[in-house]
């Protein structure tokens, strides 16, 4: 049993934090629901479907059901760290594919960016 993960926002070389920026653009109730799911995964890891699914390599997705749509938050786990990579609202049945290129597709890529990510408390994402 692994236990609690420390959650981090992925931060690009240019200083962008895609998941934080995505969350801040959502209505507060949706932000809260997504934050609660991230916190649940953070404290209950490892878990599986229906809340979490493995995509490929080190990439996992958190599945959040909102009132009239579905959100996905992509993340990777590196040791005891959960790196939040990408967030989006689903528009098709399939996740990933040709359009998805987060820039971190391997465990080594996650480790490389570990020093450039910022710690976040999952609860603070809901405010």
TORKOLDO-629291 format. One record per residue: x, y, z of N, C-alpha, C, CB in turn; residue in three letters. Coordinates in pm, whole numbers, plus 32768, in hexadecimal, padded with zeros to 4 digits. Glycine has a CB too. Example, Ala and Ser with C-alpha at 12.3 -4.5 7.8 and 13.67 -1.06 7.14 Angstrom:
<rolums>
85277DC7830C84CE7E3E830C85287EB6830C846B7E418389ALA 85057F1F82C485577F9682CA850A8003831385807FC4823CSER 
</rolums>
This chain:
<rolums>
80547F8980008000800080008057807C80007FA180018079UNK 804080D47FA18094814A7F92806881BD7FEB809481777F03UNK 7FE681DA7FF57FB98247804B7FB782CD8007800D824F80C3UNK 7FC5833780587FB783C18029802283E97FC47FBA841F809FUNK 7FF4842C7F5C804E84677EF9805384FE7F0E802084447E67UNK 80C5853B7EF380CF85CD7EF480AA85FC7E67816185FD7F1DUNK 804B86587E5D801A86887DDB806787037DB07F8386A77DE2UNK 808B87057D3080D487747CF3809187977C70816987507CDCUNK 809088187C4D806988407BC780E788377B70802B88D27BC6UNK 80D887FD7AFA814388017A97815788927A6F812287A77A1BUNK 81D488BE7A6781F589467A3E8253893E79C6823689977AB4UNK 822B89797957827E897478DE82F889CD78EF822C89A07862UNK 835589C1789283CE8A13789483AD8AA8788C842B89EB7821UNK 833C8ACA784F83148B56784382C48B8678BD82C38B6B77C5UNK 82AF8B2E791F82698B55799981D38B3C799882818BE379B3UNK 819F8B02792D81108AE3792880EF8A69797B80E38ACD7897UNK 807E8A6C79BD804B89FB7A097FC489D579CE80408A1C7AA2UNK 7FC2897B796B7F47896079207ED0893779757F6188F478BCUNK 7EE488E179D87E7288B47A277E3D89247A807E99883B7A7DUNK 7E96896F7ABE7E6B89E07B127E1C8A457ABD7EE58A247B56UNK 7E518A667A477E0F8AC679F07D878A9379C17E678AE47977UNK 7D808A1379A17D0289D579787C9C89DB79EA7D198942794CUNK 7CC789B57A627C6C89B77AD57C388A447AF27CB389817B50UNK 7C8F8AA67AEB7C658B2E7B097C008B647AA37CDE8B897B0CUNK 7BFB8B297A2D7B9B8B5279C77B148B0E79D47BD38B367940UNK 7B068AB27A327A888A6A7A457A328AAC7AB17AA389D87A6AUNK 79AF8A967AAE79598AC77B1979808A867B9F78C38AAA7AF9UNK 796B8ACD7C0C79968A9E7C8F795F8A137CB4796B8B017CF8UNK 78DF89F37C9B78B0896C7CBD78FA88FD7C72781B89627CA0UNK 791D89157BF4796888B27BA679F788A87BDA796788D77B11UNK 7A33891A7BFA7ABB891B7C327ABF88CB7CB47AEA89AD7C4BUNK 7A5A88DE7D067A5188987D877A4688007D7179D888CC7DD9UNK 79EF87D67D1579DB87477CFA7A5C87077CC7796B87337C93UNK 7AA0874A7C6D7B1E87157C377B8787117CA67B51876C7BBFUNK 7B90877A7CF67BEE877E7D667BD5870F7DCA7BE888037DABUNK 7B5686F37DE57B3486867E417B6086007E0A7A9E86837E5DUNK 7B4E85EA7D877B7B856C7D4B7C1385617D4D7B4785617CBBUNK 7C5885CE7D317CEA85CD7D377D1885AB7DC67D2686567D0AUNK 7CD985E97E297CFC85CE7EB57CDF853D7EDA7CAE862D7F12UNK 7C7085077EA97C4E847C7EC57CBB841F7E917BC684587E86UNK 7CE384347E157D4D83E27DDA7DCF83F67E267D6084047D44UNK 7DED84727E497E6784937E917E7184447F147E6D852A7EAEUNK 7E0384357F5C7E0683F47FDE7DE7835F7FD97DA684378039UNK 7DAE832D7F6D7D88829F7F647DDB824F7F007CF682957F3EUNK 7E3F828D7EC47E90824A7E5D7ED081CC7E967EFC82A87E26UNK 7ED781607E4A7EA8814B7DC07E1581207DBD7EFE80E27D78UNK 7DCB81557D5E7D40812D7D497D2A811D7CB37CDD81957D85UNK 7CB880E67C8F7C9B80CE7C017C1481057BD97CA1803B7BE3UNK 7BDA80C57B767B5980F17B407AEF80E67BAC7B32809C7AC3UNK 7A8A813A7BA97A6981977B3F7AAB82207B4E79D581A97B3AUNK 7AEB823D7BBF7B1F82C47BD47BA282DC7B8A7B3382DC7C68UNK 7BF782777B7D7C7A82867B3E7C8B821A7AD47CEC827E7BA7UNK 7CCA823F7A647CE981DD79FC7D7681F779CB7C8381E57988UNK 7DBB818B79A57E428195796D7E3681AB78D87E968115798CUNK 7E7F820E78A37E7B822978137EEC81E377CC7E8182BF77F8UNK 7F68820E77E87FDE81CD77AC805A81FD77F77FEA81EC7713UNK 80BE81A877F9813A81CB783E811E81FA78CB8186823877F1UNK 8155826D78F1813E829D797A80C182F5798781B582EB79A8UNK 80708300791C7FFF835D791B7F7E8318794A7FEC8397788EUNK 7F3E835779AC7EBE832A79E47E5A839B79D47ECC82FF7A7AUNK 7DD7837D79DF7D7183E479DB7D1383D87A517D2483DD7958UNK 7CEE844B7A877C8684527AED7C0684787AA47CAA84B97B61UNK 7B9C842B7ABC7B1C84407A787ABC84857AD97AE083B97A46UNK 7A9084FD7AB47A3385487B0879B2855E7ABB7A7185CF7B33UNK 794385327AF578C085487AB9788885CB7AEF785F84D17AD6UNK 786F86287A96783686A97AB977A086A47A9A787C871E7A6DUNK 775887117AB076C787107A9B76A086E47A0E7690879A7AB6UNK 76DB872179A876B087017920772586E278C47661877478E7UNK 779886C278FD780D86A078AC787186527901784F87207870UNK 78DC862878C2794085D5790579C8861678F87943854678CAUNK 7A11861F79677A98865979687AFE85E979797AA786C279D8UNK 7B7385FF79407BE485A479507C5C85F5797D7C02855578CCUNK 7CA485C179DE7D2085FD7A0B7D8C859379FC7D1786307AA0UNK 7DEC85AE79A57E58854E798D7EC9856879EF7E8A855778FCUNK 7F0484FB7A207F7085067A817FD084927A737F38850C7B0FUNK 804484A27AB080A884377AB880D1842C7B4A812584547A5AUNK 80FA83B47B71812B839E7BF981C0837F7BEF80DE832A7C41UNK 820E83CB7C39829F83B87C3D82C583B17CD082ED842C7BF2UNK 82E883387CFD8303831A7D898287833B7DDB837E836B7DBDUNK 828C839F7E32821583C37E8281D984477E53823A83CD7F18UNK 81F2846B7DD681C184E87D9E815B84CF7D308236853B7D67UNK 80F0851D7D358089851B7CCE8099859D7C7E7FF6850E7D0CUNK 80BF85917BFF80D686067BAB805C86197B51815985F67B56UNK 801386867B677F9B86A57B197FC786E47A957F3A87057B67UNK 7FB0869C7A277FE786C179A57F8A8711794B80108647795DUNK 7F0C86E879457EB2872078DF7E22870C790D7ECA86DF7853UNK 7DCB876B78F27D3F875D79147CE88789789F7D1C87AE7991UNK 7C778746788E7C1E876A78207B928734783B7C548734779AUNK 7B33876A77F17AA9873977F27A9B86DD77797A4087B077EDUNK 7A6A866477927A5D8602772679F3862B76C17A3C8579775EUNK 7A148616764279B5863275D7799B85B6758179E886A4757FUNK 79F08551758F79DE84D4754779EF846175A97A4484C874D1UNK 79D483E9757C79E0837375D47A70834D75ED799582FD7598UNK 7ACA836C75917B558341759B7BAB83AD75DA7B8B831C7512UNK 7C04838576377C6383E276747CEB83CD76337C6B83CF770FUNK 7D33843A761D7DBA842E75E57DB68438754E7DFA83A9760EUNK 7E0883E7750E7E0A83E9747D7E73844974477D83840E7448UNK 7E64846E73CA7EC884BF73877EDC854973C27EA584CD72F8UNK 7E71858973F27E7A861274227EBB862074AB7DF3864D7427UNK 7EC585B374F67EF985BD757E7F9085AB75807EB6855575D8UNK 7FD9861375A3806A860E75B180918667762680B2863B752EUNK 808F863276A180AB86887715813C86AF7724807F86437790UNK 8196866F76D98223869176E78269863C775082328722770BUNK 821D85F3779E8257859978018215851277EA824285CC7896UNK 825684BB77A38219843A7782825F83C677C7821B842576EEUNK 82C783E178128310837578548328839978E58395835A780DUNK 834983347934836A834C79C183E483A679CA838382C67A0BUNK 84438397796E84BA83ED796F8493847E7953852183BC7905UNK 8431849278FA8403851978DE83C38559795883A08517786BUNK 8378850A79A4833C853E7A1E83A985627A8182DB84D67A5CUNK 840C850B7A90847985257AEE84C785A27AC684D884AC7AF6UNK 84D985B67A438523862A7A1184E186AE7A3B852E86247979UNK 845C86B07A38841287297A5883F187367AEC8393872E7A09UNK 841786D37B3B83F486D37BC9842087527C118431865B7C0DUNK 849187887BED84C488007C2F847C887E7C028558880E7C15UNK 842F88747B9583EC88EB7B60835688EB7B7C840488F47ACBUNK 832988927BCF829C888F7BF0828588C77C7A826588017BE6UNK 821188FC7C9081F2893D7D0E819388E87D6181B589C77CF6UNK 81AC88E37DE1815788987E3C80CF88DB7E438197888C7EC9UNK 806888897E4B7FE188BF7E587F9388667EB97F9A88C87DCDUNK 7F4788A17F0C7EEA88567F5F7E6988467F0F7ED0889E7FE9UNK 7E3987CF7F017DC287B57EAE7D4C88097EDD7D9D87207EB2UNK 7D4588257F5C7CD588757F8F7CDA89037F597CD688768026UNK 7D52893A7F457D5D89C47F187D2C89D67E887DED89F37F23UNK 7D23896A7E3D7CF589737DB37C6289947DAC7D1188F37D69UNK 7C18897B7E157B8889927E117B638A227E327B4189357E71UNK 7BC58A737E5C7BA38AFE7E7F7BB88B5D7E0C7BF68B2C7EF4UNK 
</rolums>
